[in-house]
Amino acid sequence: EFKGSKPKRGKGKGSKKKAKKVTKEVDVLSPAAMLNAYYVCHNAPACLELRGFSWPGSPKKKGKKGK
């Protein structure tokens, strides 16, 4: 029998303080980054876009359609 009280909810995880992420400066011209860019980027503008150097009016890349 259900009385007019609020439904009981299970105990959720308490809010924990998140650890600060340590951001390390990454050299985009390092040999490892260049090798990655060689395989991932198709042209110079795509390489700059993937590295975070976009410009206003740049064409947006189309997302892949999931099945």
Contacts in CASP RR format, 6 or more apart in sequence:
PFRMAT RR
TARGET T0000
AUTHOR 0000-0000-0000
METHOD contacts of the structure
MODEL  1
EFKGSKPKRGKGKGSKKKAKKVTKEVDVLSPAAMLNAYYVCHNAPACLEL
RGFSWPGSPKKKGKKGK
26 33 0 8 1.000
27 33 0 8 1.000
28 51 0 8 1.000
37 47 0 8 1.000
37 50 0 8 1.000
37 51 0 8 1.000
40 50 0 8 1.000
41 47 0 8 1.000
41 50 0 8 1.000
45 58 0 8 1.000
48 54 0 8 1.000
49 58 0 8 1.000
49 61 0 8 1.000
END
